[in-house]
């Protein structure tokens, strides 16, 4: 392979990487957080609010897969989702859910993404962590039935 061909190949790869990085960092063409992350996240949040761990691992795996498509800026989402997918019990899942919630909240804030329509950010003053949930009454995933309505929505 000639030096010129090698330079052209490296330039093409660098150009593609820059383009892919720009596209993947935006997360969504509509200017909001990816539904591929939010939809399984909401299922996890609701399960934990209902004191249930059913489906948490599977949905966390879906989030990890979707987060990889968002690029390097979403690495904390990916890592937190993988850790949540290995949760041993309800208490462990709630703790790891907190890290995932913070990662998603940070990503959305850094990208200036509002939550998708019908989804709001809430905050638990007891664990000092955010979570996302659909509109309606508060359903605190960190404490479930013990303090289901504890917290407040962000404006």
KOLRORO-537689 format. One line per field, with one value per residue (C-alpha): residue in three letters; residue number from 0; x negated, y, z negated. Coordinates in steps of 0.05 Angstrom, whole numbers, always signed. Layout:
// residues N
res = c(ALA / ...)
n = c(NUM / ...)
u = c(X / ...)
v = c(Y / ...)
w = c(Z / ...)
***
This chain:
// residues 155
res = c(UNK / UNK / UNK / UNK / UNK / UNK / UNK / UNK / UNK / UNK / UNK / UNK / UNK / UNK / UNK / UNK / UNK / UNK / UNK / UNK / UNK / UNK / UNK / UNK / UNK / UNK / UNK / UNK / UNK / UNK / UNK / UNK / UNK / UNK / UNK / UNK / UNK / UNK / UNK / UNK / UNK / UNK / UNK / UNK / UNK / UNK / UNK / UNK / UNK / UNK / UNK / UNK / UNK / UNK / UNK / UNK / UNK / UNK / UNK / UNK / UNK / UNK / UNK / UNK / UNK / UNK / UNK / UNK / UNK / UNK / UNK / UNK / UNK / UNK / UNK / UNK / UNK / UNK / UNK / UNK / UNK / UNK / UNK / UNK / UNK / UNK / UNK / UNK / UNK / UNK / UNK / UNK / UNK / UNK / UNK / UNK / UNK / UNK / UNK / UNK / UNK / UNK / UNK / UNK / UNK / UNK / UNK / UNK / UNK / UNK / UNK / UNK / UNK / UNK / UNK / UNK / UNK / UNK / UNK / UNK / UNK / UNK / UNK / UNK / UNK / UNK / UNK / UNK / UNK / UNK / UNK / UNK / UNK / UNK / UNK / UNK / UNK / UNK / UNK / UNK / UNK / UNK / UNK / UNK / UNK / UNK / UNK / UNK / UNK / UNK / UNK / UNK / UNK / UNK / UNK)
n = c(0 / 1 / 2 / 3 / 4 / 5 / 6 / 7 / 8 / 9 / 10 / 11 / 12 / 13 / 14 / 15 / 16 / 17 / 18 / 19 / 20 / 21 / 22 / 23 / 24 / 25 / 26 / 27 / 28 / 29 / 30 / 31 / 32 / 33 / 34 / 35 / 36 / 37 / 38 / 39 / 40 / 41 / 42 / 43 / 44 / 45 / 46 / 47 / 48 / 49 / 50 / 51 / 52 / 53 / 54 / 55 / 56 / 57 / 58 / 59 / 60 / 61 / 62 / 63 / 64 / 65 / 66 / 67 / 68 / 69 / 70 / 71 / 72 / 73 / 74 / 75 / 76 / 77 / 78 / 79 / 80 / 81 / 82 / 83 / 84 / 85 / 86 / 87 / 88 / 89 / 90 / 91 / 92 / 93 / 94 / 95 / 96 / 97 / 98 / 99 / 100 / 101 / 102 / 103 / 104 / 105 / 106 / 107 / 108 / 109 / 110 / 111 / 112 / 113 / 114 / 115 / 116 / 117 / 118 / 119 / 120 / 121 / 122 / 123 / 124 / 125 / 126 / 127 / 128 / 129 / 130 / 131 / 132 / 133 / 134 / 135 / 136 / 137 / 138 / 139 / 140 / 141 / 142 / 143 / 144 / 145 / 146 / 147 / 148 / 149 / 150 / 151 / 152 / 153 / 154)
u = c(+0 / -28 / -36 / +15 / +67 / +54 / +64 / +129 / +155 / +136 / +169 / +233 / +235 / +222 / +277 / +327 / +309 / +321 / +388 / +409 / +388 / +430 / +491 / +487 / +477 / +542 / +580 / +642 / +658 / +718 / +678 / +702 / +674 / +676 / +739 / +696 / +666 / +727 / +779 / +742 / +720 / +793 / +809 / +753 / +776 / +847 / +825 / +783 / +839 / +883 / +830 / +816 / +752 / +785 / +759 / +706 / +647 / +675 / +695 / +627 / +595 / +637 / +615 / +542 / +550 / +586 / +534 / +477 / +511 / +509 / +433 / +379 / +420 / +468 / +415 / +441 / +511 / +482 / +439 / +495 / +545 / +496 / +487 / +562 / +571 / +528 / +569 / +575 / +639 / +689 / +645 / +585 / +628 / +653 / +582 / +558 / +620 / +599 / +533 / +569 / +618 / +562 / +526 / +588 / +604 / +532 / +533 / +599 / +575 / +509 / +544 / +599 / +651 / +718 / +752 / +796 / +868 / +907 / +844 / +821 / +760 / +773 / +726 / +723 / +698 / +682 / +631 / +617 / +625 / +670 / +713 / +757 / +829 / +892 / +938 / +986 / +977 / +907 / +884 / +817 / +775 / +724 / +772 / +832 / +890 / +853 / +854 / +887 / +905 / +842 / +807 / +825 / +825 / +775 / +804)
v = c(+0 / +68 / +124 / +165 / +110 / +102 / +177 / +176 / +117 / +151 / +216 / +179 / +143 / +207 / +243 / +187 / +186 / +261 / +255 / +195 / +230 / +291 / +250 / +204 / +260 / +292 / +230 / +248 / +286 / +317 / +352 / +308 / +249 / +183 / +142 / +80 / +101 / +133 / +78 / +21 / +70 / +87 / +13 / +5 / +67 / +41 / -29 / -1 / +46 / -17 / -53 / -101 / -121 / -159 / -135 / -89 / -128 / -136 / -63 / -40 / -82 / -46 / +21 / +0 / -20 / +45 / +87 / +60 / +91 / +159 / +161 / +177 / +230 / +175 / +129 / +141 / +119 / +56 / +39 / +53 / +11 / -47 / -43 / -40 / -102 / -140 / -117 / -172 / -149 / -92 / -49 / -58 / -43 / +22 / +44 / +29 / +62 / +126 / +126 / +113 / +169 / +218 / +197 / +207 / +274 / +298 / +276 / +311 / +374 / +375 / +365 / +415 / +361 / +368 / +304 / +274 / +296 / +268 / +255 / +297 / +300 / +290 / +295 / +253 / +295 / +233 / +203 / +270 / +240 / +254 / +207 / +211 / +189 / +200 / +257 / +244 / +231 / +222 / +149 / +149 / +90 / +98 / +81 / +50 / +36 / +62 / +134 / +131 / +204 / +232 / +282 / +338 / +352 / +401 / +460)
w = c(+0 / +19 / -30 / +8 / +4 / -70 / -81 / -42 / -83 / -149 / -127 / -108 / -175 / -213 / -174 / -187 / -261 / -267 / -232 / -273 / -337 / -320 / -303 / -363 / -413 / -394 / -415 / -377 / -314 / -350 / -404 / -461 / -499 / -461 / -473 / -467 / -534 / -566 / -553 / -587 / -642 / -657 / -663 / -714 / -752 / -756 / -777 / -834 / -855 / -860 / -902 / -845 / -811 / -754 / -687 / -717 / -691 / -621 / -614 / -642 / -587 / -535 / -562 / -559 / -486 / -469 / -506 / -464 / -403 / -437 / -436 / -486 / -523 / -546 / -575 / -646 / -624 / -592 / -653 / -703 / -663 / -660 / -735 / -746 / -702 / -753 / -814 / -867 / -901 / -907 / -953 / -906 / -845 / -878 / -893 / -823 / -794 / -829 / -792 / -726 / -740 / -754 / -691 / -648 / -682 / -671 / -598 / -585 / -619 / -582 / -515 / -532 / -521 / -555 / -577 / -523 / -522 / -581 / -622 / -681 / -725 / -799 / -858 / -922 / -981 / -1022 / -973 / -939 / -870 / -810 / -771 / -710 / -708 / -668 / -687 / -744 / -818 / -846 / -849 / -884 / -859 / -915 / -971 / -936 / -982 / -1043 / -1017 / -949 / -943 / -975 / -930 / -882 / -808 / -778 / -742)
***
